[in-house]
Amino acid sequence: MDKRRFNKVSNQKNLYIRDSVYYFRYKQKWTTLKATTKAEAIKEKDQLLAQKKLGILNDFHYSSKDTKLVDMLKEYVKWIETSPDGGLNHKDKMSPSLVLQKKYFLSRILDYFPNNIKTNDPNISKYFSKALEDIRKRPGKKGNEYLSQSTITSYKMSLSGAFTWAIKEGVYNITHNPIKTTKDVKSLNIIDPYKSKHHELWERSEFDLALEEYTNNKSVPETYYPLFALGGYGGMRIGEIVSLRWSNYDELSNKINVYNNRRYAGLGMGYEETTPKSLNGWRSIPVCPELKEILKEHKENHYSLVLNSGYIFSDDFPIIYNSRKKQKNVFVTPHMDSVPINDLRDKGIIPKSYTFHGLRHHFGSYWYAKGVKLEVIAKWMGDDVETLRKVYINVLKEESEYYEQRIISGEI
């Protein structure tokens, strides 16, 4: 490439590098670049990449003071769709369902900003605060009149993550994350002191009733029994449970080793086997005597021996409860928990708002009430202590009432 032309490109910062790939931007007002065609740009890019490998070139970064917010968010979405870990610090890229969720939140947020607002506009925080004030009035799910606090937080995290990414990229004229200074907006739902941050908090008696229902009721698949047991006694996510193999269960040391997860692979693509949700997700969980006995019964049951797949829940499990799904060797989906949950709701054993993931919240809260240190519980659950405090740990109503009665009776 002509040396003078290269100097012109670099001096005008018409070239920048991201992930070791050169990108070109074109400004027609630069007369020296008018003749540059796409084919020429590709040829020059190949030359520059070759020179970079030889250590001849330094990195050049494009900087613009008039980048539109919508353009920056488009680049951010491309990144989360293709980045190896999507900023989540684990081996696999961000799950398609999470990408779709973030795209949805960002598109809704953009409705509240002026069309041509720039990324360095000083009023972004104010616009976003007003957006959240309106967004929180939308109808909620699972019996909530309005959006839950967790959903509102997800809106905030989606836009904040985009700005954090933009600052790290260094190609936008952004010096700080304006979303971090946005005031907290609370949900309009009435606060229940015994409600977990995201899901209704199961009491121990409710968990025991669910297990009893699936122990005694022979009209339902026996697999519901170990499914709930692993949720309540193990505190595992549903995707981790359905991807468990018998080889993950060490019967001698009474531990379950979590190495895998199953998640949604995208529209029309079913589900895929992947790694745990985070680096902390690789862990060992102690198996209590109750869970040990349930797993022993399940292993001896003919349902778990239908296929020699090695999975604790065999590959063709959906055939057991879904007569329309006749194909064999299909992965057990994480949505398998919705059927027994709806069954328990219909029978009045648990409230309509309870979810399977609520068992994970119960697990953390139960053992914290028993005096186990947060650091230990975090290790078992594959999370960090801060997340446990903010999300999972809450006061069990039965535990609170127990101590209240002891105080009233003068025992303590």
Residue pairs with C-beta under 8 A, 6 or more apart in sequence:
1 44
1 47
1 48
5 32
8 30
8 32
8 33
9 15
9 33
10 60
12 27
12 30
13 60
13 61
13 62
13 63
14 24
14 25
14 26
14 27
14 30
14 33
14 62
15 22
15 23
15 24
15 25
15 48
15 60
15 62
16 22
16 23
16 25
16 60
16 61
16 62
16 171
17 23
17 52
17 59
17 60
17 61
18 169
18 171
20 52
21 49
22 45
22 48
22 49
22 52
23 62
24 36
24 41
24 44
24 45
25 62
26 33
26 36
27 33
28 34
48 57
51 57
61 170
61 171
62 171
63 171
63 172
63 173
64 171
64 172
64 173
65 118
65 120
65 173
66 118
67 118
67 119
67 120
67 172
67 173
68 116
68 117
68 118
68 119
69 110
69 113
69 117
69 118
69 119
69 121
69 124
70 110
70 115
72 119
72 162
72 166
72 172
73 106
73 110
73 162
76 106
76 161
76 162
76 165
76 166
77 99
77 102
77 103
77 106
79 86
79 165
80 86
80 87
80 94
80 99
80 102
81 93
81 94
81 99
82 93
83 93
83 94
84 91
84 92
84 93
85 91
85 92
85 93
85 94
86 93
86 94
86 98
86 99
87 94
87 161
87 165
88 94
88 277
88 278
89 278
89 279
90 275
90 276
90 277
90 278
90 279
90 281
91 275
92 274
92 275
95 263
95 264
95 274
96 264
96 265
96 266
96 267
96 269
97 263
97 264
101 154
101 158
102 158
102 161
105 154
105 155
105 158
105 159
106 158
106 159
106 162
108 135
108 155
109 128
109 131
109 135
109 155
109 158
109 159
111 131
112 127
112 128
112 130
112 131
112 134
113 124
113 127
113 131
114 127
117 124
117 127
119 163
119 166
119 172
119 173
119 174
120 172
120 173
120 174
124 178
124 179
125 178
125 179
125 181
125 182
128 156
128 159
128 178
128 179
128 182
129 182
129 183
129 185
132 152
132 155
132 156
132 182
132 185
133 185
135 147
135 152
135 155
136 146
136 147
136 152
136 185
136 186
136 187
136 188
137 146
137 147
137 188
138 146
138 147
139 145
139 146
139 147
140 146
140 147
140 148
140 151
140 189
141 148
142 352
142 353
142 355
143 352
143 353
144 189
144 353
145 188
145 189
146 187
146 188
146 189
147 187
147 188
148 187
148 189
148 198
149 186
149 187
149 189
149 197
150 197
150 198
152 185
152 186
152 187
156 179
156 182
156 185
159 179
160 177
160 179
160 180
163 174
163 177
163 178
163 179
164 177
166 172
166 174
167 174
167 175
167 176
167 177
193 395
194 201
194 394
194 395
194 396
194 397
194 400
195 201
195 394
196 358
196 361
196 365
196 391
196 392
196 394
197 361
197 390
197 391
197 392
197 394
198 357
198 361
198 391
199 354
199 355
199 357
199 358
199 361
200 351
200 353
200 354
200 355
200 358
201 358
201 361
201 362
201 365
201 394
201 396
201 397
202 232
202 350
202 354
202 358
202 359
202 361
202 362
203 362
203 396
203 397
203 398
204 362
204 366
204 396
204 398
205 398
206 349
206 350
206 354
207 228
207 232
207 359
207 362
209 349
209 350
210 228
210 232
210 344
210 349
210 350
211 225
211 228
211 229
211 232
213 344
213 347
213 349
214 220
214 222
214 224
214 225
214 228
214 340
215 225
220 340
220 343
221 303
221 320
221 321
222 298
222 301
222 303
223 298
223 303
223 304
223 313
223 317
223 320
224 340
224 343
225 294
225 297
225 298
226 294
226 295
226 297
226 298
226 312
226 313
227 241
227 313
227 336
227 337
227 340
228 340
228 359
229 290
229 291
229 294
229 295
230 236
230 241
230 244
230 256
230 291
231 238
231 241
231 337
231 356
231 359
231 360
231 363
232 359
232 362
232 363
233 287
233 288
233 290
233 291
233 363
234 241
234 256
234 285
234 287
234 291
234 363
235 285
235 359
235 360
235 362
235 363
235 364
235 380
235 381
236 256
236 258
236 285
236 360
237 261
237 277
237 357
237 360
238 334
238 336
238 337
238 356
238 357
239 261
239 262
239 263
239 277
239 334
240 258
240 260
240 261
240 262
240 276
240 281
241 312
241 313
242 262
242 311
242 313
242 331
242 332
242 333
242 334
242 336
243 260
243 261
243 262
243 273
243 311
244 256
244 258
244 260
244 311
244 312
244 313
245 260
245 310
245 311
245 312
246 299
246 310
246 311
246 312
247 310
248 256
248 257
248 258
248 259
248 260
248 312
249 255
249 256
249 257
249 287
249 295
249 312
250 256
250 257
251 292
254 286
254 287
254 292
255 284
255 285
255 286
255 287
256 284
256 285
256 287
257 283
257 284
258 276
258 281
258 282
258 283
258 284
258 285
258 382
259 275
259 276
259 282
260 273
260 274
260 275
260 276
261 273
261 274
261 275
261 276
261 277
261 281
262 271
262 272
262 273
262 274
262 331
262 332
262 333
262 334
263 271
263 272
263 274
263 334
264 271
264 334
265 271
265 272
270 330
270 331
270 333
271 331
271 333
271 334
273 331
275 281
276 282
276 283
276 382
277 382
278 382
278 383
280 378
280 379
280 382
280 383
280 384
281 382
282 382
283 379
283 380
283 381
283 382
285 380
286 380
287 295
295 312
298 304
298 312
303 314
303 317
303 320
304 312
304 313
304 314
305 314
306 314
306 316
307 314
307 315
307 316
307 328
307 329
309 315
311 332
313 332
313 336
314 332
315 328
315 329
315 330
315 331
315 332
316 328
316 329
316 330
317 332
317 336
318 325
318 330
318 332
318 333
318 336
319 325
319 326
319 328
321 336
321 339
337 356
338 356
340 356
341 350
341 354
341 355
341 356
344 350
344 354
345 351
345 352
345 354
360 381
360 392
361 391
361 392
361 394
362 396
363 380
363 381
364 377
364 381
364 388
364 392
364 393
365 392
365 393
365 394
365 395
365 396
366 396
367 377
367 380
368 374
368 377
368 388
368 393
369 395
369 396
369 399
374 385
374 388
374 389
374 393
375 385
377 388
377 393
378 384
378 385
378 387
378 388
381 388
381 392
383 392
403 412
406 412
